Amino acid sequence: MPDTLRRIVVEVAAEGRSRSVDLVLPAQRPVGELVPSIIDTVLGDTGPHRRWHLSRLAGPPLDPPLSLRDNGVRDGDVLTMTSAPITPPRLLPTEPCAVVATVCDTTTTAARAAVVTAVGVLGVLVGAVALVGSGLTTGHGGHLWSAAALSAVAATTSVAVGRGDPALASVLNTAAIVFAVATGVLAVPGAAPPAVLLLCATSALAMAAVLLWTARRGGELLGFAAVASALTLAASVGAVVDPRPQTVGAALLVVSFVAVAAAPRITILAARLGPPREVVGEAQATGAHRVLTALIAGWSLSAALGSAGVGAAAWRADAPGPVAAGLCVAAGIALMLRAGSHAHPLRRIWLITCGFVSVAIGVLVVVCWAPGQGWWIGAAAVLVCTAGVRWAGRPATLTPTARHAVQVCEYVALAAVVPLACWVSGVYGLVRDASLS
């Protein structure tokens, strides 16, 4: 056989048809020019046009621009012709060490990015706490200017480089807002706590608003703005009415619950999904989900912070223990049951987590108020958590009666939040004293 020819066996497999033929083909013609002739010779009219692949047995497809000789095809080789590329087989290891190394999952790109971002945010928080602690201890004015400069530099850098690196933008946005809060703390070191809280919340809200206006992106900015707005309103109530922690915490709880209930309507207005828009594209829908997730996350966190304020007041005996515990538990149950109204898993996680934190604070308040009952309260908490994990791991469709019962529990918890908040903050006592006078 001359070197210019190749005698090969071609296995042609098509839909419902397969043939094996012996062919003598020119060795110097490109494979892509030989494929149509092979198909016409073996199968004739194959109907609709499709892309054919000439491959070796247990090997990769041949390179169409190259000839049979350049592809390394020799006399007697067996080739396969298919309309879909065949995945070449691979050798699986049998040694224990190789098997363990093979099954290791190394494709956790999203998890790696999340961990890197979390570590960066944690570093920012540690730096801010160290700066504030040093500034309050020494009273040196350089700490104030350092915090302000770091906030400004982080905000400017986020706007400049954020489009190309969203993870870096998230860390820089967090740094800008955190150091803006640190600037507020260091600006008035001897002021009353409600005034400091109001200044810090206002600073964070202003920085988040500026970054949202300049960058026009970043879900974490919406979350920061949601938390800061709720804190600003609650701190304003505390500064004007009553500066005690239980008053600020109760006001923060009420504001957060009103905001969580209004979050879907706010999202519709912000994303412009109202009746005038006849068609909603995928981009608009995705943006609306992002806005709603950020708002729910921010106001759920502010509700948990409100429960923490009420719990701290009860721990210091500034608020009645049973009432404070009831408020925290009612707020936590309402948040966790509200998760059933949302389909996005991230929103459900935020609601359930913050609700669990509120309930845990209520349990700790009860134990602090009645230490002798801690043994059965701890056992009941363990049993309830175990049952909750088992139920979450085996989701089942609820019956209409069960759904109605869950809705009733949510409504009862929501209805109990405002009266308990008024009780904890001393509104009832204020009204009673006013009526007696």
N, C-alpha and C positions, 0 to 999 in steps of 0.2 A: 504494500500500500504506500503510495507516494506520501511525502511529508505534507503535501498541500491538501490532503483529504483526511477525514476522520470517520471511521466506521463506529457508530455508537448505537445504543438502544435507548429509545425515548418512550417513557411511560406517560401517556396523555390521559389526564383525568378531568372529566367535565361532569355537568349535572346529568346523572343517569347514564353516562357513557364513559368507558375507559378502554383504551387500547394500548398495546405494546407493539412497536414497529422497529425494524432495523433500518437505519438510514446511513447513507454516505453523504457527508456534508463537507463543504470547503472549509479548510482550517483557518483561512485568512480573512473570511468575511465576518463582520460584526454580528454578534449574537442577536441584536435587535432586528437586523435585516433577515435573519433566518427564521425567526419565530413565526411570522405570518405564513411563510411557505410550509412550515411544518404543520401548522394548524389546518391549512387548506388541504394538504395531502392526507392527513390522518382523519380529520373530522368533517371536512367540507364546510358547509354553511353552518355556523354556530349561533346564528340569530343575532341578538344585540351585541354591539362591540363591548369588549371587556379587556382588561389588562392581563396578559399572560406572563407567567414567570417560569423560566427554565432554571432548574436547580439540580444539584447533585443529590444523590440519595444520602440522607442524614448529613446534609451540608447546606451552606448558605446559597442563595440564588446567584446565578452567574451575572457578571457585570455586562449589561447590554451594549455599551459602546466598544467593548473589547471583543476580540475574535476568540474562537474556540481554543486556539493555540495559546493566546495570552491569558485565557482563563484557566489554563492548565489541564484542558480536556485531552485525553489520550484515547487511542484505539481500544475498543471494548468497554469503555465507561458506560454506565447506566445513568441516564438523566430523567428527571420528572418534569412534566409540563402541567401546571395548574393555573387556575384563574385567581387564586388567592395565594399570597406568600406563605410558605410553610415555615413554621418556627423550627429552627435547627435544634436537635436534641442536645442536652448538656449532660455531662458526667456528674452524677451525684456522689459526694464523698461518703465513705463508709466508716472512716476512723472517728472515734468519739469526739476528739478535739475539733476535727473539721466539721462535724455535724453541729456541734454547739456554736461554732463560729458562723456557720451558714445561716442558722435560724435567727441570729441576732438581728433585730430590726434597727436599721440605721437610717431610715427615711423619715425621721421625726423633725422635719424642718419647721413646721408650725410650732411644735412644742419647744424647740430650741429657741426660736425667736421670742416666744412668750416668756421663757425663763430669762433670757438676756434682758428683755425689757423690764421684767420684774426686779432683777438685780440692779439695773440702772436706777429705777425708781426708789428702791430701798437705799441705795447709796445717796440719792438726793435727800431723802428724809433724814438719814443719819447726819449728813452734813448740815442740814438746816437746824436740827435739834442741837448739835454741837455749837453752832454759831449763836443760837438764841441763848443757850445755857451759859456760854462764856460771856455774852454781852450783858445778861442780867446779873451775873456774878461780879464782873469787873466794873461795869458801868462806863466802859470806854466808848466814845462816839464812833470809833472806826468800824465797829461791828454793824451799826446801822447803815453806814454807807456801803459796806461790803455786801450786805443783804440786798440793798437797792440795786447796786451794780450787777450782782449776779442775776437778779430777776430781769433786769433790762437786757443783759447780754443773752440770757437764755431765750427770751422772747424774740429778740432780733435774729438770732441764729435759727430758731425754729421756722420763722417766716422765710428765711433765705434758703435753707437746705431741706425743709420738710417735704417738699414734693418728691424728691428722689429717694427718701428714706423714711417711711412712715414710722418705723420703730424708734428711730432717733428723734423724730418730731414728737412722739408721745412722751419720751423722757424729757425733752427740752420744754414741752408745754407744762409738764408736771413741775419741773424745776422753776419755771417762771412764776407759777401760781404759789408754790410752796415758799419761795423766797419773798414773794410779795406779802404773804402772811407773816413771815419772819420779820419783815420790815415794819409791819403794823405792830407786832409785839414789842420790838425794840424802840419804836418811836415814842411810846408812852409807858415806860417801865413801872411807874408808880401808880397808874390809873386803876380804877375799880375793874374787876373781871368782866361785868357786862359791857362796859365801855370798850375794853380791849377786844372782847369778842365781836362787838359791832364793827370796830375798825378793821379787824382781820377779815371778817366776812365781806365787808364792803371792798377791801383791797383785792381779795380773791375774785369777787364778782366783776370788778372793773378790769382786772387783768384777763379773765376769761372772755369777757365781752370784746376787748381789744383784739385778742388773738382770733376769736371767731370772725370778727369783721375783716381782719387782714388776711387770714389764711383760708377762711371759708371751708374748713374741713376739720376733722378730728372729733371722733365720738367722745373722747375723754374730756374735751373742752366743754361739751354740752353737759356731761355729768358733773364736772366741777361747777359750772354755772348753776345747775339745779341745786346742788348742795349749798353753794354760797348764797343763793337767793333765799332759800328756806332759813338758813342761819341768820341772814340779815333781818328778815321779818321777825324771827323769834327774839333776836337780840334787841331789836327796836322795842318790842313789847316789854322785855325785861328792863331796858333803860328808862322807859317812860312810866311803867306801871309798878313793877316789883322786881328788884335785881336778884332775888333769890334763885338758886339753881333749879329748884323744882318748878318755878314759874317759867323760866326759860325753856326747860326741858319739856314741860307740858305744852307750851305754845309751839315748840318745834314739832312735837308729835302731831298736833292738830293741823298745823300748816302742811306737814308732809303728807298726811292722809288726804287732805283736800287736793293737794297737787297730784298725788298718785291717781286719784279718781278723775281729775281733769286732764291727765297726760294724753289720752287718746285724742281728745278734742284739740288740745294744743298742737299735737302732731299734725292733725289734719290741716290746721291753719298754717303751720310753719311749712309744711310740704306742699301746700296749695292743692289739696286733693278734694276741695269742695265741689258742689254741684256745677259751677261754671265749667269745670274741666270735663270734657266728654270722654277723652281717652287718657288712660294712665299707662305710661310705659314702664318697662322693667326697671329702668334707672330711677324713676320717681318712686316706685314702690320700694326699691331697695333703700333709697335715702330715707323714706318715711320710717321703715323698720329701724334703721340706724338711729334716727332721732328719738323714736319711742323707747328703744332700749337704753339709750343714754339717760333720758329723763327718768325712767323707772329705776335705773340703777342709782342715780343721784338721790332721788327722793326716798328710796328705800334705805339708803345709807343714812340720810338725815333723820329718818324715823328711828333707826337704831341708835344714833347719837342722842336723840331726845330721850329714849329709854335709859341710856347711860347716865344722862344728867339727872333724871328722876331717881334712878337707883343710887347715885352718889349722894343725893340729898337724903334719901332714906337711910343710907349707911351712916351718915353724920347725925341722924335723928332730927333732921330739920323738917322731915315730912313723915306723915303717918305710914308705918310700914305696910300694913295690909292694903291700904288704898294704893300706895305706890306699886306694890307687887301686882295688884289687880290691874292697874293701868298698863304695866309692862306686859303682862300675860295677854291681856285683851288686844293690845297693839300687835304683839307677835302673832297671835292666832289670826287676826285679820289680815296681816301681811302674807302669811303662809297660805291661807285660803284664797287670797286674791291671785295667787299664782295660777290657779285653775282657769282664770280668764284670759291667760296669755299663752300663745302657741310657741313663741320663740324660746328655745331652751335657755338662752342667756338671761332673759328677763325672769324666767321662772327660778333660775339659780339665785339671782340677786334677791328676789322677794322671799324665797324660802330661807336663804342664809340670814338675811337681816331679821326676818321674823323669828328664826331660831335664837338669834342673839338676844332679841328682846325678851323672849320667854325665859331664856337662861338667866338674864338679869333679874327678872321677876322671881325666879326660884331662889336665887342667891339672896334677894331681899327678904324673902320669907324665912330662910334659914338664919339670916342675921337677926331678924325680929324674934324668932322662936328657935333658939339653938337646940332645945331639947327634942324638937320634932325632925331634926335633920336626918335621922337614920331612915325613916320611912319615906321621906321626900327624896333622898338620894336613890333609894331602891326603886321608887316609882319612876323617877327620871330615867334610870337605866332601862327599865322595862318598856317605857314609852318610846325611847330612842330605838331600841331593838325592834319593836313592832313597826316603827316607822321605816326603818331600813328594809325590813322584810317586805313591807307593802310596796315601797318604792322599787324594789328589785323585781317584783312580780305585779306589774300594772294590770289591772283588770277593768273591764267596762262596768261603770256604776249603773245601777238600776235607777229609774226615775225617782223612786222614793229616796234612795241614798243621795242622789244629786240635790233633791229638794232639801234634805236634811243638812247637807253641806252649805247650801245657800242660806238656810236659816241661821246656822252657826256663824257664818260670816256677817250676816246682818246684825245679829245680836252683839258680836264683838265690836263691830263698827259703831253701833248705837251706844255701847258702853264707854267708848274712848272719850268722847266730849264730856259727859258728866264726871267721869273719874278725873279727867284733866282739870276741870274746874274745882273739884274737891281737893286735889293735891296742891294746886296753886293758891288755894285759900279764897277763891271767889265766893263760895257759900258763906264763909265766915265774914267776909267783907260786907256782903248783903245783909247778913243777920245783924252785924254791928250797926250798919247804917239804919236799918229799920228800928232798932232799939233806941238809937239816939234821936 
